[in-house]
Amino acid sequence: MGLYIDVQEEPSRGRSQRRTECFKYVLRRNTIMKDLLIVQRGTTIHRRTARLAVAILFAALLVAAPFHAAFAQTAPSLGTAANFSVLAGTAVTCTDSSIVGDVGVSPGVAVTQTNCTIVGTVHANDPAAIAANAAFFTAYDNLQLNYPCTDTLSAVYTGVTVTLTPGVYCNDSYVEFTNTNLILDAQGDANAVWIFKIGTVDIAGYLTGTGLSVIMANGGQPCNVYWWTAAAATLTDSSFKGTILAGAATTVTGGSFIMGRDFAKAAVTLTNANIVGCSNIVPPPIPPIDYCKDFCKDCRDHHKNKKHCNQGVGNGHEGCDPGNSNQGDDDRSNDEHGGKPGDPGRKGGNDKDHDKDHDKDHRDRR
């Protein structure tokens, strides 16, 4: 499931257009899958050393400092909500955006689409949406009550690069990211979990991100990242990852929300944004195999049957002129009509009378 353009071969399309469309397929696939490939690459590189690292770490923990809660963290269960990319309590408004995955709203029913593509099912307060919303509320309460903080977040990050290892990071009031790179380093553990908790029951903490880039490193999985806010979450022109569980509304304007979910107790508003849910990460389809295969065969046949030319004054066999020294006419070549290859100026060939007649004919044809 995904937002991809189908290529249908038409007889009128030439080699150049077919080649361009094949290249577009590859480029689009690489663009969409870029984040996933980075994650997979990091996981693969570290998989071989992960077991040894865990063994060494466990031995060190037995004789060193007290056990740190971050190491024991497990991902919270989202229940049936995990199957959704977007969940809202009151309404979903999607403008000039795309969503890959199911969309649900409950107890509200409004899902407004303006130039919005949803590749999935829209559930407007139907049984699936009601169950998913209940599961979301359960997960929300679980994160609030059963995941104690292990580290703190600053309130403001501006123009910096921050690297965080797995843990539960908290700020009781608010967190603002501006033009910030947030690197989540799994240290080789593909099961590593990050939980961000902003606000408390008494303080309506909020999250804002403008030009925020969330980057997974060393095997980290975007769908093991959770953002809990007591109030609203607002993202602008950001490359975001993870699941938002917001106590109020969420607003995403511009940027991408790849490998994540947007859950809000109030409304979800998307404008010029792209969301791909965690349960919908699949490679986009490749071009129809016969299409590009036939194109490549045409290319091979074309080049296989083409005779090699020798650029220069003696330009190879008859009819071959890579440098266009013939100016589009074989009669003007220096090795046609008895000319001697290697000697410039049509020596011994293309006599002057023939040349004059040829030039006159050429002018007449113009």
N, C-alpha and C positions, 0 to 999 in steps of 0.2 A: 504494500500500500504506500503510495507516495505521489507527489506532485511532479509528474514528468511528462514531457512532450513526446507523443508518439510520432515516429517517422514512418510514413507510408511511401513506398517507392512508386514513382510515376514515370511512364516511358519518356516524358518530355524532359526529365531532369538529366543534366549533363554530368560528366565525371567530376568537374569542379564542385558542383553543388552537392553531389553525393558525398564527396570527400569532406566538405565542410560540415554536413550534417552528422557524419560519423564522428568527426572530431568534436562537434558540439556535444554529442552523447557522452563521450569520454570526459570532456571538461565538466559537464554538469554532474556526472556521477562523482568525479573527484571532489567537486566543490561541496556537494551535499554530504559526502561521506568523510570529509576532511577530519572533523572532530572525532568521529568514531574510529578512524584509522589510527589517529594519534593515540587514542586510548588503547586500542588493540596492540599497537606497536610497543607501547610502554609496558603493557601486561606481558607480552611475549618475551621482551628482553629480560624482565625480572623474574619470570616464572621459574627458571632453572635455579636461581639463587634463593628463592623465597623460602624453601624448606630449611636450608642451612641457616638463613638469617633468623627464622623463627626459633630454631633450636638454640642458637647462641643467645638470642634475646631472652628466652625462657630461663636459661641457665643463669644469665646475669641477674634477672629479676629475683631469683631465689636467694641470692647472696648480697643484693644491693638494696636500693631504696624501696619503700613500700610500693605495692602494686598501684599503678596509675589507672584511673577509671577510663581514660581514653582508649587504652589497649583492649578493654573488655567490651567496648561499645558494639552494639549490633543495630542493624537497620530496623527502624520501627515498621510495623505492619500497616499497610494501607488498606487491607481487605479488598473489597470489590472496587474501591476508588482507584486502585492501581491501574485499572484498565482504561482510565480516562486521561485525556490530555488537558482538558479544561473542565472545571466544576465551579459552579457559582450558586449562591443561595437565592439571589433575586433576579439577575439577568445577565446575559452574555451579549456584548455588542462587538461585532467584528467588522472592521472597515479596512479595505485595501490590504488584507492580510490572508494568511493561509494557516490552516491547522491540520496536522496529520494526527489522527486519533479521534476517539469519541469525545463528544461535548455534552455536558449535562447541566441542567439547572433544576433546583428544587429547594424550597417549595415554590419558587417563582416558575414562570413558564416562558418568559420572553427570551428569544434568541434572534437578534437582529443582524442580518448579513447585508453588507453593502460592498460589492466587489470583493467578496470574501469566499474563499474556497475551503470547504471542510471535507477532508478525505476521511470519512468515518461516519458514525451514526450520531444524529442529534437526538438527545433524550430530554424532552421537556416535561419534567415532573411525572415521568412514567415510572413503573416499578424499578427499572434499572437505575434511574437517576435518584430516586428516593433511597434505594439501598446504598448507592455510592455516596450520597450526601451523609448518610448516617455513619458509614465507615470513615469518611473524612473527619467528622466530628469526634469519633472515637480516637482516631490517630492524633488529632489535634490535642485532645486532653491528655493522651498518653505522653506526648512529647513535653507538654507543659509540666506534668507531675512526676514523671518517672525517669527523666534524663537530667541529672544534676550537672551543673556547669563544671567544666574542668579548666577552662581558660576564659579570658575576657577579650572582648572586642573594643577597640577605640570607637568613639562616636563619629569621628570624621577621618576619612582617608582621601587625600587629594594628590594626584600626580605621582603616585608611588607604586612600587611593586611589593606585594606582601606574599610571603610563602607560609602556609599553614599545614601542619601535619594533622592526622585524624584527631578528632576530639569534639567536645561540646563547648562552643564559644558563645558567650553571652554578653549582652549589654542591656541594662534595665530601662534605658530610655529610648534611644534611637541610634541608627547607624546610617551614615551617608558616604557613598563611594562616588568619587568624581575622577574620571580619567585614570582609573586604577586597574592594575593587573593583579588579580587575586589567584595565586597559584596554589592548588591543593595537591600536596605531595603525599602519595600513598606509601612511599618508601618500599615499593615492591609488593604491597599487600592489596590484591584485587578486591578484597572484602572490606577495605578500610571505609569508615563512615565519618562524615562530617555533619554536625548538627549546629545550626546557628539559631539562637533564641534571642529575640529582640523585644523588650518590653516585659511587663509583668501583669498580673491581674489588676493591680492598682494603677499602673502606668501604661497608657496606650502607646507603646513603642511602635515605631514605624521603620521601614527600610526604604531607602532611595538609592538608585544607581544610575548615574549618568556617565556614559562612556566607560562602563564597567566591563571588564573582560574576565570571565572565570575560566581558568586554564587547568586542565587535569594533567598531572605529572606522575611518572613512575608507576603506572598501572592503575591509577585512580579511575573509578567508574562514576560518571556524572549522575547516574540514577541512585547513587549512595550518598547524595548530598541533599540536605533538608533545611529549608529556611522557614522557621516558625516566627510569626510576628503577632503581637497582641492586637495590632491595628492594621494599617494599610501597607501595601508594597507598591512602589512606583519605579519602573525601569524605563530609561530613555536611551536610545542608541547604544544598547549594550549587547554583548555576547554572553548570554547567561546560561547557566546549567544548574540542574537540580530541581527539586520540588518545592514550590512555595505553598505554605499552609498559612493563609492570612486570616486574621480575626475580623478584618473589615474588607474593603474593596482592593482590587489590584488593577493597575493600569500599566500597560506595556505599549510604548510608542517607539517605533523604529527598532532596528536590530533584530537579533535572532534569539530564539529560546529553544535551542536544539538539545535533545535528550533531557527532557524535564517535564514538569507538570505545573499547571497554574490553578490552584484551588483557593477559593475565597468564600467567606461566609456571606459576603454581600455580593457586589457586582464584579464582573470581569470585563475590562474594556481593552480591546486590541486595535491598534492603528498602525498600518505599515509594518507589521510584525509577522514573524514566521515561527510557529511552534511545532515541534516534532516530539510527541510523547514517548516516554520510555518503552512502552509496549509496542511501539510502531517503528523501531529502528531496523530497517531492512534495506539492503542495497537496492538502488533504483535499477530498473531493467536495462539490460544492454540492448543495443540495436538489434533488430531482426537479423539473425545470424546469416541468412542468405543474402541480405541486403549488403552488408559490409564485406562479406566473403566474396560475393560476385564482384563488388567494386575492386577489392584488392587483386582478384584474379585478372580483371581487366587491366589494372595497372601493370601487373607482372607481364602479361602478354604484350602490352604496348611497349614496354621497355625491352623485353626479350627479342621482339621482332625488329626493333629499331637498330639500324646499322650504326657503328661507331664512326664519328667524324673526326678529322684531324684539323683543328683550328690552325689557320695560318695561310700563307700564300698558296700552298698546295693543300687544298682543303678536302682531300680524301676522294672517295668514290663519286661517280656522277650522281648528281641530285642531292649532294650533302653539302650544306653550307651553314655551319653553326654560327658563324660571325656575320651572316647576312652580307657577305661581300658581293653576292650576286645581285643584291638589291631586289630580291624577289624574282629574278629571272636567271635560269641556268645559263642562257647564252652569254651573260656578262661575266661568267666565272673565268678565272685564269687557267683552269685545267679542262675546259670544255672545248669542243671543236678542234682538237689537235694541239691545244695549249700544253706547255711543258710545266708540270708541277714543280714548284720550288723556284721558279723564275717569275718575278712580279711583272705586271704590265702586259699580260697576255702574250708573252714572247712566243713567236712561232705559231700562234693560233689566233682564232678570232680576228682574221685579217681586217684591215682598216675599212675596206669596202663593206664587208659583212657587218662590221661594227656600226658604220654610218647608217646602213639600211635598218639594222636592228633598232638603233636609237630613234629613227624616224617612225618605225612601226610602234615603238613603245609610246612615243608622244601622241601618235594618232589614237592609240587605245585609250589614253587618258581623256 
